[in-house]
Amino acid sequence: MSHNPKSPLPLDFLSCRNILLLALGCAVPIPAAVAQEDAVPTEAAADAPPDYAPPFEPTGAFLESFVREEAADRFYVSDFDFGGEGVVTGYRRDNVEFSSAVSDGIGGFRLKLTAAPEEDDKPFYGGEVQIDAGFSYGDYEVVMRPAKASGVVSSFFTYTGGTFGHPHHEIDIEFLGKDTTGLYVNIYYDGKPQIGKLVPLGFDASTDFHVYRFEWREEGVTWYVDGEEIYRVSAGEVPIPSYPGKLYANLWAVAPGQEGWAGKVDPALTVTADYRCMSFVPLGEDARQCSDLWN
């Protein structure tokens, strides 16, 4: 959202995303997985996120198409606030709903973004899921339909940072709800955004499900939509993330300082983002992916 107001630079480049810079007057979008080290569990949280010592244990290939009743067991559902006044979205378990093809014929999960109760410290409640493993070089896919609303961001990304004893490294697939005809691609290296680019898709992503993919290599990162390459960046152009991290999907509202980037949020809104499949294949392995099911 990883999980922040923007600087006066062009739309396709973010000068900073670190929450601490807000105090210095730098407008930034907060990472899709923003500073989990500041997370404050709510009373509703049944258990805390796993405590990892670096480095992450590497994970193997997985394909989750939600045909199993137990599919939700793969995910940790976030239930906390973080980031102080610079972050306006808190995450709640009630804003994540899983379904399986076994129970209702439609497998997947839905993330919801709603106005929070007036007495809450955060004006919005969002939804977020995490997979607690060490994701590194390989191929990542998600089948999703993002939310369409000004000031709202739907995402799928890898993230690691200070909580895990690593510098902030992140690779993003993000949709800005004010314009879902584009895919916002970005990477973070040592806490600094390296790309920040809205890539036109030629269709409105909020109207149907599509397969979104990125390939993470030491040599660079490449993004795809429905099997077609849309953007590529190489290590010769920008530094490429190298630390393994966790895998996230979330839905959140931007702070007032980010409105130039993502638009102004309706304080009374209720929107949803839907996910039908997620997969990962480590570099050098051969395994089934979402695109094998959604061609």
N, C-alpha and C positions, 0 to 999 in steps of 0.2 A: 504494500500500500504504500507492504510491505508495507507496504503496506505501506500543504505546505505552500505556501504562497510562492509565487514565481518572481524571478528577477526580471528586470527590464531588458531581457534578451529575446531574440526570436523564439517563436513557439517550438522550433525543433531543437532547442538546446536548453537544458536546465543548468544553471550555474552552481546550484547547491541543493541538497536535500536533507541535510542534517538538522534535526530539531534544535540543537544548540545554537545554530546560526540564526534562528528566529529572534533570539535575544539581541542579536547584532543588527537586526533590521534587514536581513537577507531573506527575500521571499523565495520559497522552495516548495515543490510537492514532496511530502514525506514518503519514504520508501514503502512499497506495498507491505513490507514486513516491519515497518518502522519500529526501531528501538524497542525491541521486546524486553530489553533489560529494565525498562521503566514500567513494565506491566504490573498492575495491581489487581490480583484476583478478587472477584466479587464474592459476596457471601453465598451466592448460588453455585459457585464452582465446587464440584464434588472432589476433584483432585487436581493437583498442580501439574503443569507440563513436565515431562521427564527432564532430569538435570543431566546434561551431557558434559563430559570432560573431553576436551579436544584431543585428537581429531575425531570427527564422526566415524563410526563404523561404516564402511562402504556397503551399499545396498545392491541387491541384484535386480533383475528385470521384474516389472510387474505390469499387469493389465487389469484395470478395474472398470468393468462395464455394468456393474450393479445388477447382475442377474441373480446374485446370491442374497439371501436374507442377511447374511453376516457381513456384507460389503462395508457397512458403516464402521465395523470394528477396526478397519485399517487406519481410520482417521482420528486425530485428536481435534475436538471442537473447542475453539477458543471461547473463553468466558472471563474477560477482564477489561479494565481500562488502562490506558497508558498515555504518556506523552504530554501531560499537563494541558494548559489552555491552547497550545498550538495544534492539538489533535482533537477534533470534534466528534469522533466516532468511537464508541465503546463496543466491544464484541460480546454477544450473548448467545448461549446455547439455543435459546428459543428461536433464534433467527437463522437456524440451519435445520433443514428438513430433508431426511433421506427417504428414498423409496426404492423398491426393488421390482424387477420385472416379474418376480415370482408372486408378489403381493398384488400389484395393480397393473402389470403389463408395461409400465414405463419406469425403467431404472435410472437412477441418478440422484443428484441432490440439488436443492434450491437454497440459495442465499437470499436473505431479505434485509432491506434497509428501511428503517422506520424512525419516526420521531420518538425520542425518549420521553418518559414522564417529566413534567416540568421540574420536579424536585431533584432530578438526576444531575450530576456534574457535567455529563456530556449531553449535547442536544440530540444526538442520533445514536441508534443501536444498529450495528451491522452484523454480518455473518462471516465467519472465517473457519476454514478447516486447514489442518496441517498433517503432513506425514513425517513422522519422527525417524528419520534415517539420514545417512550420508549420501546425498545425490551429487554426482560430479559429472565428468565428461560422458556424453552420450546423447540420446535422442529422446525428446520430451514431446508428448502430444496431449491435447485436451480437446474434447468436443463440448462446445458451450454456446450459449445464447446470452449475451450481456444485457444488462439493464440499460434502458434508454431514458435519461433524464439529466437535465443540467446539473453539474456539480457532483456527479456520481461516477465512481470508478469501479469497474469489474476487472478482476485480474487472475493470473496464473503465473507463478514465478518461483525461482529458487532464491534462498536468502541464508546468509550467515553473518554474524556480527559479534559484538563484544560479549554478549551473554555466553557465547560458545567458545570464547577465547580466541576468536578470529577477527581480522579486519572485516569491514562491511563489504562483502561481495554479493552481487545480485544480478539475475537475468530476468527481464520482465516481458510478459505479454499483458498489455493493459488496454482497456476500452474506456474512452471518455464518453460518458453518457450524453453529452451535448452534441456529439457527432460520431455516431456508431457506424459511419461509412469508412472509418479509418481504424487502423491498428497502431497503437502507440508502443514502439519498441524502445528498450533502454537496457543498459547494463551499468552497474556500479562497481568501481574498483577502488579499494581503500576508502570507501565512503564518498567517492566523487562520481557523479553521473558522467557517462562518456558519450552518449548518443542523444537520447531524448527526441525521437522523431515520430511524427504521425504519418503513417504510410497509407495512402488511399487503397481501398479494397475493390471499388467498383460495385458494391452492393451494401445494403444496410444489414449489419451483423445481428441487429436486435430482432430481426423478423424470422430467423431460422437458425438451425444448428449447422456449424461448419467445423472442420478439423483444423486446429491451429497447432503449429509445431515449431520448436527450435532445436537446432543441433549445436551442441556445445563441444568445442574442440579447443585444444591448446592453441591452435592456429587462428581461431576466430569463432564467431557465432553467426548462424544463418537462420532466418525465420521463413516459414512457409504457411500458406493458406490453401487447404484442399489440394495439397501436393505440389503447388506452384510456389517457387521461390519469390519472395517479395522484398527481402532486404538482407544484406550481408555486411559484416564488418570484420576486418582482419586484425591480427596482432600487430601488423605493421602500421595500422592507423590509430588504434587505441589499445591500452592495456586490457587484457582479457581476464576475467575472473578465474581464479585457480583453486580457491578453497572449496571443499564440499560443503553443502548446506542442506537445509530442510526444504520441503516442497509445500507450497501454499496455494490456496485459492481464497479470495476474499472480495467483499463488496463494502465500500465505504464512501463517506461524504467528505468533500474537501472543506478546509477551513477558509475563512474570508480572504486571507492572503493568497490563496491559490485560485481564486475565481478567474483571474486572467488566463489561466491555463485550462481549467476544466469547467468554468461557468459557475453561476450562482445557484445555490441549493434552495429548493422550496422547503421551508421549515416544517411543513406538514406532510411531506411526501411519504409514500410507501411504494417501493419498487422491488423487483426481484431479478436475479440472474440465475440461469439454469445450466447445470453441468451434467452431461450424459456419459462421459468416459474420460479416464485419465490413464496414461501409460508412460513407462520409462524403460529404455533399453540401454545398458551401459556400453560404452565404446568397446568394440571388438566382439560383442555378443550378438546372437541372432535370436529374436523372440517376437511374438505377435505384439502388435500395437493397435491403437484405436483406429488408425487408417485401414487396418485389415478388416474392420467391422463396418466402417462408415464410408466406403467407396461409392 
